[in-house]
């Protein structure tokens, strides 16, 4: 199953990634491995506080307008991998958030506030975890070096309109998508030549810092050059290169430079990552391939032993069977060889939960997950699967209690709010249901719709429940304040 970004997302994604290809030419380096002096560069263009506000606004818009993947298992893997790199990054000013885009293009992008998106197509082409990590390290470097802010600082000297379009276009789109996208298109046209001029130095800096980060985090420093080679080979004879090559130009000299930089770090043998192989298998089986083709592809892979990790191919085959509704076959694989060998593996537990629910046996899933949830009650895979199984088993109050605890530390996880809304609805607690729906709309940046849901919630609240009504009024004020704050930027 291959999906394409909508036209609106293409404009937004291109604006963001193109902005990352901009950098002021005033920074020069005498030692290719020396870190630059960041200081307060670009602080007059946009402060860190504003950068986080704008990043949050863009993220909310993308949730509502783009094919982002809401998949706790893949989210857990990607965030963990990203965190392993971020702890070795220089100048990280805020927490990073990594997310997936359901698109078969080879691409990844970063924007304000430490948000980094990865296309499923990139994961599908990566051969090793070091290759995937090299892309994340590169994008993390764009953020830590504040390339967007530095680009804005450079544009401020020559094109104030470009800055207004870059920030204002995104924010206008929160309330009026058509106007916002038109503004961003204008901004792109106004600054495209500057972006082309700055591309090479920008990418050199991100490559240099990213490869150093990659090595410090324990990955193969050759991962960047290896992935560059994959991209170069795949698109060698293509007339129109993918978005990543438009905004991250790939030349033979860049590949050679990446090889040279890797030689400066210790040679390291990195074993095959089972988690990487499982995540890649999940993407291929659930998002890249059509169901029937996935069954055929992974059956052949298992039969011919054409795999790096047998469990990953079996897991992919089980997922493919689930998509063709052959649940008994999927169950034989998951509850047989996979969970028997690795009973606590989150990938397998997630699949087993879905199988039990599909077969009308959700209480078996609840029983299976309970000991793991007890040990890790706020793990997103365990908590959300358990809540889903409890809702399917009509244990609404238990699901609500679990989700409330989870949301205390994961208040922006939209699946949790959606499950909470479903649990409240089935429990006929309509005031709380509308409050949960309001939180979902807020995560999309649709504050007007969120306020509407809270008004419904207020009407459903009992007359003598003054505390709940007070909370609803306070949340309405918070949403309106957030919207006004964006307009004041």
Secondary structure, 3 states (H helix, E strand, C coil): CCCCCCHHHHHHHHHHHHHCCCCCCCCCCCCCCCCCCCCCCCCCCCCHHHHHHHHHHHHHHHHHHCCECCCHHHHHHHHHHHHHHHCCCCCCCCCCEEEEECCCCCCEEEECCCEEEEEHHHHHHCCCHHHHHHHHHHHHHHHHCCHHHHHHHHHHHHCHHHHHHHHHHHHHHHHCHHHHHHHHHHHHHHHHHHHHHHHHHHHHHHHHHHHHHHHHCCCCCCHHHHHHHHHHHHCCCCCCCCHHHHHCCCCHHHHHHHHHHHHCCCCCCCCCCHHHHHHHHHHHHHHHCCHHHHHHHHHHHHHCCCCCCHHHHHHHHHHHHHHCCCHHHHHHHHHHHHHHHCCCCHHHHHHHHHHHHHCCCHHHHHHHHHHHHHHCCCCHHHHHHHHHHHHHCCCHHHHHHHHHHHHCCCCCCHHHHHHHHHHHHHCCCHHHHHHHHHHHHHHCCCHHHHHHHHHHHHHHCCCCCHHHHHHHHHHHHHHHHHHHHHHHC
